[in-house]
């Protein structure tokens, strides 16, 4: 019998055989701490005499009954599938089984709060993990209705997709909740969240009437929950989306549930959205993270229509679910909330993610070929989300906002509660816009790779422009040239009371297509000090600066008054550095000179991460220590000079702590940690204490006893993760060996702790500490992939890879593994290849920097 990796062909075959009507799912959550009883009765129609299978991943099945006939679990259940022989036209299947709680953030995750020893459960089912909780035809196009009956401790809150009923007492301390039947939906957006969660309630007025709202979090986190802000953002989203889509909210209530040990940002379960608990802020956080939380809340709310009401037929249209939610949530954020510059944030952060992903060997068309579940599990990437949203934004401009929205409204009206493909949406957009989208789809959705746009300017003996063109190139592996609608900005250096400024003197908008596009309007004009292709960030493309413009940018790093052109220039410089066209040390100098006075939080977050990567990975080894010293000194100077209590102060100090090398820097951090030194306005709160202590641990300036003492002070789930990371960061062979043992070889730790250990493990001021793990890492890959769940395996493969070595030996080891394991599972090969790609790029950048 096939395994748990459902293929598209199998899904098509099964959908032709069966149509699912309804599930009755009864769970008893009081049976043990490791397992629970799950009894599922599913009614469905079938092809008379046909044979198919239903999905269940469970330790054991006690009984299977199909149309009154008992089937022997020993011969019909293999641990992941149950074979169903001799279907009737109308079928009733009942499966009584024992399922396992998970600690990986998949299926039904069980968490014990160290603060009060209370148990909290939550489900995470995308891509295909509801089969870990109940018996199900696990594919998105076999929609059905669901009725959940849950037996659990009586003091718990129990939440699912339908409104929570009054519980019925069963015995002392135990009750049963019999939920009403849901609307028709895909199985991956069903949900169960249970435990003694604290709840804050409100309501929102919608087109369907009053919709109850709830916000849930662990009791020990309630004091940190800013419910008013979450409710306000949610209500703004309701009003915006109902108006934009001309479609009432589809479900009966809307709960936002902050859950612990979560693998992602959030999940769009119908009417019961689960959100990463890190968005309940225990301490001061950056404005970038607060803005990101708002985007996440709106992203999941947008899914209630696009994804939940109307759902993709198969996972090859996952990108459309996610890209649409990205576009819709960013649009809502920019037009209906305080975050009016949301598209600037998108350009600075999300598009940078897309560009990075699109240049890996694993890049794929936005409409990716999804052969099976393993393909989709690794496709939650920068192309599926950020590139797709960038292209949707371009599509809105191409067809017009009003025709685009009209097409969406027709799409929701026609396909409500059904399953669709990309062509269903494009058909509605063609009808409302009058445009043929076939060519657009082929060029933008069905090809991979990112284009580069480079201005080439020639002048005459008078210094006037005699020729100006935009050259478009593509990578050899993906030789597609695409049409772009973009703006070109002309900037001049002008003196002001605050020093030289880069002032835009003109803006030209044009269509770029093919290998060369002439900018006829520039001919005969003086050469501007800086020519910015893709000003305003309208197009999805990497950009380059001509020689004069680059010199101007380097000479006036704080010249732009607006953050977006500054972000575009810094982004171009970053791309040039990554592409070995610019010295990494020049990039470091540019960033350090650009940081003073920067107030855009996402800009700071992005460029500080790039600064760290450039200094640690892209600078030539011969210059690295000197460069890191320059970076450390620069960041400390900037942190000390930043406005007291500002976002910039918080980010600059955190970045400094992460790169400092010990000695006097560690002594200063020690003073901040123990209070003998102060920095005006700096809140040395719970999170800042962990930031400082982890930095000290990473240079050997803190002991394990100090980490244990801090954990006792912050004896919470987050404190446990922070302590694990700090201990793993210690610069000793013993600390690295224990981190490897605990995170990779010990299979008992939960997902969040495994990831925290991995992040600490690869923190190494002396990269040679990780040299012995190059061979161990590659030698363990197949076993990790085969023995762990996807979420844990992917976490280990990414976080434990010794990137900081960034040398030929590591590149050869990864390439050697790939050469020797060409027949390994595709998802594993992809992750190893992506790691390899990062090292190959670093070596090219190092070679360029060595020549500077």
C-alpha positions in Angstrom: 0.0 0.0 0.0 1.3 3.5 -0.7 2.7 5.6 2.2 1.5 8.9 3.6 2.8 11.0 0.7 -0.4 11.4 -1.2 0.2 12.1 -4.9 -1.9 14.3 -7.1 -2.8 11.4 -9.3 -4.1 9.4 -6.3 -6.2 12.5 -5.3 -7.7 12.8 -8.8 -8.5 9.1 -8.8 -10.1 9.2 -5.4 -12.1 12.3 -6.1 -13.6 10.5 -9.1 -14.6 7.6 -6.9 -16.1 9.3 -3.8 -17.9 12.5 -2.8 -17.9 13.2 1.0 -21.1 14.3 2.8 -20.4 14.5 6.5 -18.0 13.6 9.4 -19.0 13.0 13.0 -15.8 13.1 15.0 -15.8 12.1 18.7 -12.6 12.7 20.6 -11.9 11.7 24.3 -9.0 13.9 25.5 -9.0 12.4 29.0 -7.6 8.9 28.2 -3.8 9.6 28.8 -1.1 12.2 28.5 0.3 10.7 25.3 -2.7 9.4 23.3 -6.4 10.1 22.9 -9.4 8.2 21.6 -10.7 9.2 18.2 -13.9 7.8 16.7 -14.9 9.0 13.2 -18.1 8.2 11.3 -18.1 9.5 7.7 -20.9 9.3 5.2 -20.0 9.5 1.5 -21.2 8.4 -1.9 -19.0 6.1 -4.0 -18.7 4.1 -7.2 -20.5 0.8 -6.6 -18.0 -2.0 -6.2 -15.0 0.3 -6.3 -12.1 0.4 -3.9 -10.3 3.3 -2.4 -8.6 4.4 0.9 -9.1 6.8 3.7 -6.3 8.5 5.7 -5.3 8.1 9.4 -1.9 8.4 11.0 -2.3 6.8 14.4 -0.6 4.2 16.7 -3.5 1.8 16.5 -7.0 1.2 15.1 -9.3 -0.8 17.3 -12.3 -1.2 14.9 -13.3 -0.5 11.3 -16.8 -0.8 10.1 -17.8 -0.1 6.5 -21.6 -0.3 5.7 -22.1 -2.6 8.6 -19.3 -5.0 7.8 -16.3 -5.2 10.2 -12.9 -4.9 8.5 -9.8 -6.3 10.2 -7.5 -3.5 11.2 -4.5 -5.8 10.9 -5.1 -6.2 7.1 -6.7 -2.9 6.3 -4.7 -0.4 8.3 -0.9 0.2 7.7 -0.4 3.1 10.1 -1.2 5.8 7.5 -4.1 4.5 5.3 -7.2 2.3 5.7 -8.2 0.4 2.5 -11.9 0.4 1.8 -13.0 -2.5 -0.5 -16.4 -3.0 -2.1 -17.8 0.5 -1.9 -21.6 1.0 -2.2 -23.4 3.9 -3.8 -24.1 5.3 -0.3 -21.5 4.5 2.4 -21.1 4.8 6.1 -17.6 4.2 7.6 -16.8 4.2 11.3 -13.3 4.0 12.6 -12.4 3.7 16.3 -8.7 4.4 16.9 -6.1 5.7 19.3 -4.3 8.8 18.1 -1.1 10.4 19.5 -0.6 13.9 20.8 2.3 15.6 19.0 5.0 17.9 20.3 6.1 19.0 16.8 3.5 21.7 16.0 1.7 19.2 13.7 -1.6 17.4 14.2 -3.0 17.9 17.7 -0.1 19.5 19.6 0.1 19.1 23.4 1.8 21.6 25.6 2.3 21.8 29.4 2.8 25.3 30.7 5.7 25.3 33.1 4.2 28.2 35.0 1.2 26.4 36.3 1.4 22.8 34.8 -1.8 23.3 32.9 -2.3 21.4 29.6 -3.0 23.3 26.3 -3.9 21.7 23.0 -4.1 23.1 19.5 -4.4 21.7 16.1 -2.3 22.5 13.0 -3.5 20.6 9.9 -2.0 22.2 6.8 -0.8 20.5 4.7 -2.1 17.1 5.6 -2.1 16.6 9.3 -5.8 16.4 10.3 -5.3 12.7 9.6 -3.3 12.7 12.9 -6.5 13.6 14.8 -9.3 11.8 12.9 -10.0 9.5 10.0 -10.4 11.6 6.8 -10.3 11.7 3.1 -7.3 14.1 3.2 -7.4 16.3 0.2 -8.8 19.9 -0.3 -11.4 19.1 -3.0 -13.3 16.5 -0.9 -15.2 19.1 1.1 -17.7 18.0 3.7 -19.5 19.2 6.8 -18.2 18.3 10.3 -19.6 17.8 13.7 -17.1 17.5 16.6 -17.9 16.0 20.0 -15.2 16.6 22.5 -14.8 15.0 25.9 -12.3 17.0 28.1 -11.6 18.4 31.6 -14.6 20.5 32.5 -12.6 23.6 33.4 -11.3 23.9 29.8 -12.3 26.2 27.0 -13.0 24.1 23.9 -13.0 25.9 20.5 -13.6 24.6 17.0 -15.0 26.0 13.7 -18.6 26.1 14.9 -19.7 28.2 17.9 -18.9 26.4 21.2 -21.9 24.8 22.8 -22.6 24.5 26.5 -20.8 21.5 27.9 -22.6 18.5 29.4 -21.1 17.0 32.6 -19.9 13.4 32.1 -18.3 12.6 35.4 -16.5 14.5 38.1 -14.3 17.1 36.5 -15.0 15.9 32.9 -17.5 17.3 30.4 -18.5 16.8 26.7 -19.0 19.5 24.1 -21.2 18.5 21.2 -20.5 21.1 18.5 -23.1 21.9 15.8 -22.5 21.0 12.2 -20.1 23.3 10.3 -20.5 24.7 6.9 -19.0 22.7 4.0 -15.2 23.0 4.1 -11.9 21.4 3.3 -10.5 19.2 6.0 -7.3 21.1 6.5 -9.1 24.2 7.8 -11.0 22.3 10.6 -9.6 23.0 14.0 -9.6 22.1 17.7 -8.1 24.3 20.4 -8.6 23.1 24.0 -7.3 23.9 27.5 -7.8 26.4 30.3 -7.2 29.3 27.9 -8.0 32.8 29.0 -10.5 34.6 26.8 -11.5 38.1 26.0 -14.7 38.6 24.1 -16.2 41.2 21.8 -18.4 41.4 18.7 -18.4 43.0 15.2 -21.2 44.2 13.1 -21.1 42.6 9.7 -23.4 42.2 6.7 -24.6 38.9 8.2 -25.4 40.6 11.5 -23.5 40.5 14.8 -20.5 38.1 14.7 -19.0 37.1 18.1 -15.2 37.7 18.4 -12.9 36.0 20.9 -9.2 36.3 21.7 -7.6 33.4 23.5 -4.2 32.9 25.1 -2.7 30.9 27.9 -3.7 32.1 31.4 -0.1 32.9 32.2 0.1 35.2 29.1 -3.1 37.1 29.7 -1.3 40.0 31.5 0.6 40.7 28.3 -2.3 40.5 25.9 -3.3 43.8 24.2 -6.7 42.7 23.2 -8.0 46.1 22.3 -5.4 46.5 19.5 -6.1 43.0 18.2 -9.8 43.6 18.1 -9.4 47.0 16.5 -7.3 45.5 13.7 -9.7 42.6 13.2 -12.8 44.9 13.0 -11.1 47.1 10.4 -10.4 44.0 8.4 -14.0 42.8 8.5 -15.3 46.2 7.2 -12.7 46.4 4.5 -13.0 42.9 3.2 -16.8 42.7 3.2 -16.9 45.9 1.2 -14.0 45.1 -1.2 -15.3 41.6 -1.9 -19.0 42.5 -1.8 -19.5 39.3 0.1 -20.6 38.8 3.8 -18.3 37.1 6.2 -19.0 33.3 5.6 -18.8 31.9 9.1 -20.8 32.2 12.4 -18.0 33.5 14.7 -14.4 34.5 14.6 -11.8 33.5 17.2 -8.2 34.4 17.3 -6.2 31.9 19.4 -2.6 32.6 20.4 -1.0 29.2 20.8 2.4 28.1 22.1 5.2 26.3 20.3 3.9 27.3 16.9 5.8 26.5 13.7 4.6 29.4 11.6 2.9 32.8 11.8 -0.7 31.7 11.8 -3.3 29.4 10.2 -6.6 30.3 8.6 -8.8 27.6 10.3 -12.4 28.6 9.4 -13.6 30.9 12.2 -10.8 29.7 14.6 -7.5 31.2 13.5 -4.5 30.0 15.4 -1.7 32.6 15.8 1.9 32.2 17.0 2.0 33.1 20.6 5.1 35.3 20.1 2.6 37.9 18.9 1.6 38.3 22.6 4.4 40.7 23.5 6.0 40.0 26.9 8.3 42.9 26.6 9.1 45.8 24.4 9.3 44.9 20.7 10.1 46.7 17.5 7.5 48.6 15.5 8.4 46.2 12.6 7.0 43.3 14.7 3.9 45.2 15.7 3.3 46.0 12.1 3.9 42.4 11.1 1.4 41.2 13.6 -1.3 43.4 12.1 -0.4 42.1 8.7 -0.7 38.5 10.0 -4.1 39.1 11.5 -5.4 40.6 8.3 -3.8 37.9 6.2 -5.7 35.2 8.0 -8.9 37.1 8.0 -8.6 37.5 4.2 -8.3 33.7 3.9 -11.9 33.4 5.3 -13.0 34.3 1.8 -10.0 33.3 -0.4 -9.1 29.8 0.8 -11.9 28.9 3.1 -15.1 30.0 1.3 -13.5 29.3 -2.0 -10.7 26.7 -1.9 -8.1 25.5 -4.3 -8.8 22.2 -5.9 -5.2 20.9 -5.4 -2.1 22.2 -3.9 -0.6 23.6 -7.1 -2.8 26.6 -6.5 -1.5 27.1 -2.9 0.4 30.2 -4.2 -3.0 31.7 -5.1 -4.3 31.3 -1.6 -1.2 32.7 0.0 -0.4 35.4 -2.5 -3.9 36.6 -2.6 -4.0 36.9 1.2 -0.7 38.8 1.1 -2.0 41.2 -1.5 -5.4 41.7 0.2 -3.9 42.1 3.7 -1.3 44.6 2.6 -3.9 46.5 0.7 -6.2 46.5 3.7 -3.4 47.5 6.0 -2.4 50.4 3.8 -5.9 51.7 3.3 -7.8 50.9 6.5 -5.2 51.0 9.4 -2.5 53.2 10.8 0.1 51.4 8.6 -0.4 53.6 5.5 3.1 52.7 4.3 2.4 49.0 4.3 3.4 48.6 0.6 6.8 50.2 1.4 7.2 47.6 4.2 6.3 44.9 1.7 8.9 46.2 -0.8 11.6 46.4 1.9 10.9 43.0 3.5 8.7 40.6 1.5 10.1 41.3 -1.9 13.6 40.9 -0.6 12.6 37.4 0.5 11.1 36.7 -2.9 14.3 37.9 -4.7 16.4 35.7 -2.5 14.2 32.6 -3.0 14.0 33.2 -6.7 17.7 33.0 -7.1 18.1 29.6 -5.5 18.6 26.5 -7.6 15.2 25.3 -6.2 13.3 28.3 -7.7 10.1 27.4 -9.4 7.3 29.0 -11.3 4.7 30.7 -9.1 2.3 28.1 -10.4 4.5 25.3 -9.2 4.1 21.7 -10.3 2.9 19.9 -7.2 3.2 16.2 -7.7 2.6 15.1 -4.1 2.4 16.3 -0.5 6.2 16.4 -0.1 6.3 19.0 -2.9 3.8 21.3 -1.2 5.4 21.0 2.2 8.6 22.7 1.0 6.7 25.2 -1.1 5.7 27.6 1.7 8.4 29.9 0.5 9.2 33.4 -0.8 7.8 32.6 -4.2 4.5 31.2 -3.0 3.9 34.2 -0.8 6.0 37.3 -1.7 6.7 36.9 -5.4 3.1 35.8 -6.0 1.8 38.8 -4.1 4.2 41.1 -6.1 2.9 39.7 -9.3 -0.8 40.1 -8.2 0.0 43.7 -7.4 1.2 44.1 -10.9 -1.9 42.3 -12.2 -4.1 44.8 -10.4 -2.2 47.6 -12.1 -2.4 45.8 -15.4 -6.2 45.2 -15.5 -7.2 48.2 -13.2 -8.3 48.1 -9.6 -12.0 48.4 -10.3 -12.1 45.5 -12.9 -9.9 43.4 -10.6 -12.3 43.9 -7.6 -15.3 43.3 -9.9 -13.7 40.0 -11.0 -13.1 39.0 -7.4 -16.7 39.7 -6.5 -17.9 37.6 -9.4 -15.5 34.8 -8.4 -16.8 34.6 -4.8 -20.4 34.7 -5.9 -20.0 32.0 -8.4 -17.7 29.6 -6.5 -18.8 30.0 -2.8 -18.2 26.8 -0.8 -16.6 25.1 -3.8 -13.1 24.4 -5.2 -11.4 26.2 -8.0 -8.3 26.4 -10.2 -6.3 29.4 -11.4 -8.3 29.5 -14.6 -11.5 30.1 -12.8 -10.1 33.3 -11.3 -8.4 34.5 -14.5 -11.7 33.8 -16.4 -13.5 36.2 -14.1 -10.8 38.8 -14.4 -10.7 38.6 -18.2 -14.5 39.1 -18.3 -14.4 42.2 -16.1 -11.3 43.8 -17.6 -11.6 42.8 -21.2 -7.9 41.7 -21.3 -6.5 38.4 -22.4 -4.5 37.2 -19.5 -3.0 34.1 -21.2 0.3 35.7 -22.2 0.6 37.5 -18.9 0.0 34.2 -17.0 2.6 32.3 -19.1 5.3 35.0 -18.6 4.7 35.7 -14.9 3.1 32.6 -13.4 4.5 29.7 -15.4 8.2 30.7 -15.6 10.8 31.0 -12.8 13.6 33.5 -12.1 14.0 37.2 -11.5 15.1 39.7 -14.2 17.7 42.4 -13.7 17.2 45.9 -15.0 20.3 48.0 -15.6 20.4 51.6 -16.9 23.0 52.3 -19.5 23.6 56.1 -20.2 25.9 57.6 -22.7 26.7 61.3 -23.0 28.1 63.7 -25.7 30.9 66.2 -25.4 28.5 68.7 -23.8 27.7 66.4 -21.0 24.2 65.8 -22.2 22.6 62.4 -22.5 22.9 61.1 -26.1 21.5 57.6 -25.3 19.7 56.0 -22.4 18.4 52.5 -22.3 17.3 50.0 -19.7 18.9 46.6 -20.3 16.9 43.6 -19.2 18.7 40.3 -18.5 17.7 37.0 -17.1 19.7 34.1 -15.6 20.8 31.5 -18.1 18.8 28.8 -16.3 15.6 30.8 -16.7 15.9 32.9 -19.8 12.6 34.7 -19.8 12.4 38.4 -20.4 9.2 39.9 -19.1 7.2 43.1 -19.5 7.5 45.6 -16.7 5.5 48.8 -16.0 7.8 51.0 -13.9 9.0 54.5 -13.0 12.4 56.0 -13.4 13.3 58.7 -10.9 15.8 61.5 -11.6 17.6 62.8 -8.5 19.9 65.8 -7.9 22.1 66.6 -5.0 20.8 69.8 -3.4 22.2 71.6 -0.4 20.0 72.2 2.6 20.4 73.4 6.2 20.7 69.7 7.2 23.3 68.9 4.6 23.2 67.6 1.0 19.9 66.0 0.0 18.9 63.8 -2.9 15.8 65.5 -4.4 13.7 64.0 -7.1 13.5 66.4 -10.0 11.5 64.3 -12.4 9.7 61.0 -12.7 9.2 59.1 -16.0 6.8 56.1 -16.2 7.3 53.6 -19.0 6.9 50.1 -20.2 10.0 48.0 -20.3 10.0 44.9 -22.5 12.7 42.9 -24.2 16.5 43.1 -23.9 16.6 46.9 -24.3 14.2 49.7 -23.8 15.1 53.2 -24.8 14.3 56.1 -22.4 13.7 58.6 -25.2 12.7 61.4 -22.8 16.2 61.5 -21.3 18.0 62.2 -24.6 19.4 65.8 -24.7 19.1 66.3 -20.9 21.9 66.8 -18.4 22.9 63.6 -16.6 21.2 63.4 -13.2 23.3 62.8 -10.1 21.3 59.6 -9.5 19.1 57.6 -11.9 16.8 55.2 -10.0 15.2 52.5 -12.1 12.0 51.1 -10.6 11.5 54.2 -8.4 8.4 53.6 -6.2 9.0 49.9 -6.5 6.3 49.1 -9.0 8.0 46.2 -10.8 9.3 42.8 -9.6 12.9 42.9 -10.7 16.4 43.4 -9.4 17.8 46.8 -10.2 21.3 48.1 -10.8 22.8 51.6 -10.5 24.9 53.1 -13.2 28.5 54.1 -12.2 27.6 57.8 -11.5 24.5 56.9 -9.6 26.3 54.4 -7.4 29.0 57.0 -6.6 26.3 59.5 -5.6 24.6 56.9 -3.4 27.9 56.1 -1.7 28.7 59.7 -1.2 25.2 60.6 0.2 23.9 57.6 2.1 21.4 59.7 4.1 20.5 61.9 1.2 17.0 60.5 0.5 14.3 62.1 2.6 11.9 59.2 2.0 12.5 55.6 3.1 11.4 53.9 -0.1 14.1 55.3 -2.5 16.7 54.7 0.2 15.5 51.1 0.6 15.6 50.6 -3.2 19.2 51.9 -3.4 20.3 49.8 -0.4 18.5 46.8 -1.9 20.3 47.3 -5.2 23.6 47.5 -3.3 22.7 44.3 -1.4 21.9 42.5 -4.6 25.2 43.7 -6.2 27.0 42.4 -3.1 25.3 39.0 -3.2 26.0 38.8 -7.0 29.7 39.6 -6.5 29.4 42.9 -8.3 30.2 45.0 -5.3 32.7 44.5 -2.5 31.1 43.3 0.8 33.2 45.8 2.7 31.8 48.6 0.5 28.3 47.4 1.4 29.2 47.4 5.1 30.5 51.0 4.9 27.3 52.1 3.0 25.0 50.5 5.6 26.9 51.9 8.6 26.7 55.4 7.0 23.0 54.9 6.2 21.9 54.0 9.7 22.2 57.3 11.6 18.7 58.8 12.0 16.9 55.9 10.4 13.4 55.6 11.8 11.7 53.1 9.5 11.6 50.0 11.7 11.4 47.4 8.9 14.2 49.1 7.0 16.4 48.9 10.2 15.4 45.2 10.7 16.2 44.3 7.1 19.5 46.2 6.6 20.9 45.1 10.0 20.3 41.5 9.1 22.1 42.1 5.8 24.9 43.9 7.5 25.5 40.9 9.7 25.4 38.5 6.8 27.8 40.6 4.7 30.3 40.9 7.5 30.2 37.2 8.6 29.8 35.5 5.3 30.6 37.8 2.3 33.7 39.6 3.4 36.9 37.8 2.4 38.4 35.8 5.3 41.5 37.9 5.4 39.5 41.0 6.1 36.8 39.5 8.3 38.1 40.2 11.8 38.9 43.8 10.9 35.4 44.3 9.3 33.6 42.7 12.3 35.5 45.1 14.6 34.4 48.0 12.4 30.8 46.8 12.5 30.8 46.2 16.2 32.2 49.6 17.0 29.9 51.3 14.6 26.8 49.6 16.0 27.7 50.4 19.5 28.4 54.0 18.6 25.0 54.2 16.9 23.2 52.5 19.8 24.7 55.0 22.3 23.7 57.9 20.0 20.2 56.7 19.2 17.2 58.5 20.7 16.6 57.2 24.2 13.8 54.6 24.3 13.5 54.6 20.5 12.9 51.6 18.2 16.3 52.4 16.6 18.0 52.1 20.0 16.4 48.7 20.6 17.3 47.3 17.2 20.9 48.7 17.1 21.7 47.5 20.6 20.3 44.0 19.8 22.3 43.9 16.5 25.5 45.0 18.3 25.0 42.4 21.0 24.7 39.6 18.4 28.0 40.5 16.6 30.2 41.7 19.4 33.3 39.6 20.0 33.8 39.8 23.7 36.4 41.8 25.7 35.4 45.4 26.4 32.2 44.9 24.5 31.2 42.0 26.7 32.1 44.0 29.8 29.8 46.8 28.6 27.0 44.3 28.0 27.6 42.8 31.4 27.1 46.2 32.9 23.8 46.7 31.2 22.7 43.2 32.2 23.5 43.6 35.9 22.5 47.3 36.1 26.0 48.7 36.9 25.9 50.5 33.5 22.8 52.2 32.0 21.8 53.4 28.5 19.2 56.1 28.8 15.8 54.9 27.7 16.8 51.3 27.3 14.3 49.0 28.9 16.2 46.0 30.3 13.1 43.9 30.5 12.7 40.1 30.3 13.5 39.9 26.6 16.4 42.3 26.7 17.9 40.4 29.6 17.9 37.2 27.5 19.4 39.2 24.5 22.2 40.4 26.7 22.8 37.1 28.5 22.8 35.1 25.2 25.3 37.5 23.7 27.5 37.1 26.8 27.2 33.3 26.7 28.2 33.3 23.0 31.6 34.9 23.8 32.2 32.8 26.9 31.4 35.7 29.2 28.5 34.0 31.0 28.2 30.7 32.7 25.6 27.9 32.5 24.8 28.7 36.2 23.8 32.2 35.2 21.6 30.9 32.4 20.0 28.5 34.9 19.4 31.4 37.3 17.8 33.5 34.6 15.6 30.6 33.7 14.5 30.3 37.3 13.7 34.1 37.1 11.7 33.5 33.9 10.4 30.0 34.4 8.1 30.1 31.3 7.9 28.3 28.0 9.7 31.2 26.3 12.3 31.3 29.1 12.9 27.6 28.5 13.6 28.3 24.8 15.8 31.3 25.5 17.9 29.3 28.0 18.3 26.5 25.5 19.6 28.9 22.9 22.0 30.6 25.3 23.5 27.3 26.5 23.9 26.1 22.9 25.6 29.4 22.0 28.5 28.9 24.4 31.9 28.7 22.6 33.0 25.3 23.9 33.3 21.8 22.3 31.2 20.5 25.2 28.4 23.0 24.6 28.2 22.2 20.9 28.2 18.5 21.5 25.4 18.8 24.0 23.4 21.0 21.6 23.8 18.4 18.9 22.8 15.6 21.2 19.8 17.5 22.6 18.5 18.9 19.3 19.3 16.3 16.7 19.7 13.0 18.4 17.2 13.3 21.3 13.7 13.0 19.8 11.8 14.1 22.9 12.1 17.8 22.8 9.3 20.0 21.3 9.7 21.9 18.1 10.3 25.3 19.5 13.1 24.1 21.8 14.8 22.1 18.9 14.8 25.3 16.8 16.1 27.4 19.7 19.0 25.0 20.3 19.8 25.0 16.6 20.0 28.8 16.5 22.4 28.7 19.5 24.4 25.8 18.1 25.3 27.7 14.9 26.2 30.8 16.9 30.0 30.6 16.8 32.4 33.5 17.1 35.0 30.9 16.2 33.5 29.0 13.3 36.0 26.2 13.7 34.0 24.9 16.7 31.5 23.7 14.1 34.1 22.0 11.8 33.5 18.5 13.3 29.8 18.8 12.5 30.1 19.2 8.7 30.5 15.5 8.4 28.1 14.6 11.1 25.4 16.9 9.7 25.6 15.4 6.2 25.9 11.8 7.6 22.7 12.2 9.6 20.5 13.7 6.9 18.8 10.6 5.6 18.0 9.4 9.1 16.7 12.7 10.2 14.4 12.9 7.1 13.1 9.4 7.5 12.6 9.3 11.3 11.3 12.8 12.1 8.1 14.7 11.0 8.5 17.2 8.2 8.4 20.2 10.5 11.1 18.9 12.8 13.3 17.6 10.0 13.1 20.9 8.1 13.9 22.8 11.3 17.0 20.7 11.9 18.2 20.9 8.3 18.0 24.7 8.3 19.1 25.7 11.8 21.9 23.2 12.4 23.6 23.7 9.0 27.0 25.3 9.9 26.6 28.2 7.5 29.0 30.4 9.5 31.9 28.3 8.2 31.1 29.5 4.6 34.1 27.9 3.0 35.1 25.4 0.2 35.1 22.5 2.6 31.5 23.0 3.5 30.5 23.6 -0.1 32.3 20.4 -1.2 30.6 18.4 1.6 27.1 19.5 0.6 27.7 19.1 -3.1 29.2 15.7 -2.4 26.1 14.6 -0.5 23.9 15.8 -3.3 26.0 13.9 -5.9 25.9 10.7 -3.8 22.2 10.9 -3.0 20.4 12.0 -6.2 17.6 9.5 -5.5 16.9 10.9 -2.0 13.5 12.3 -1.3 12.9 15.5 -3.3 12.1 17.7 -0.2 15.4 16.7 1.4 17.4 17.3 -1.7 15.8 20.7 -2.1 16.8 21.8 1.4 20.3 20.6 1.1 20.7 22.2 -2.3 19.4 25.5 -0.9 22.0 25.3 1.9 24.7 24.6 -0.7 23.5 27.5 -2.9 24.0 29.9 0.0 27.6 28.8 0.5 28.4 29.0 -3.2 27.1 32.5 -3.3 29.2 33.5 -0.2 32.3 32.1 -1.8 31.8 34.2 -4.9 31.2 37.3 -2.8 34.3 36.6 -0.8 36.4 36.3 -4.0 35.0 39.7 -5.1 35.8 41.3 -1.8 39.3 39.9 -1.8 40.0 41.7 -5.1 38.7 45.1 -3.8 
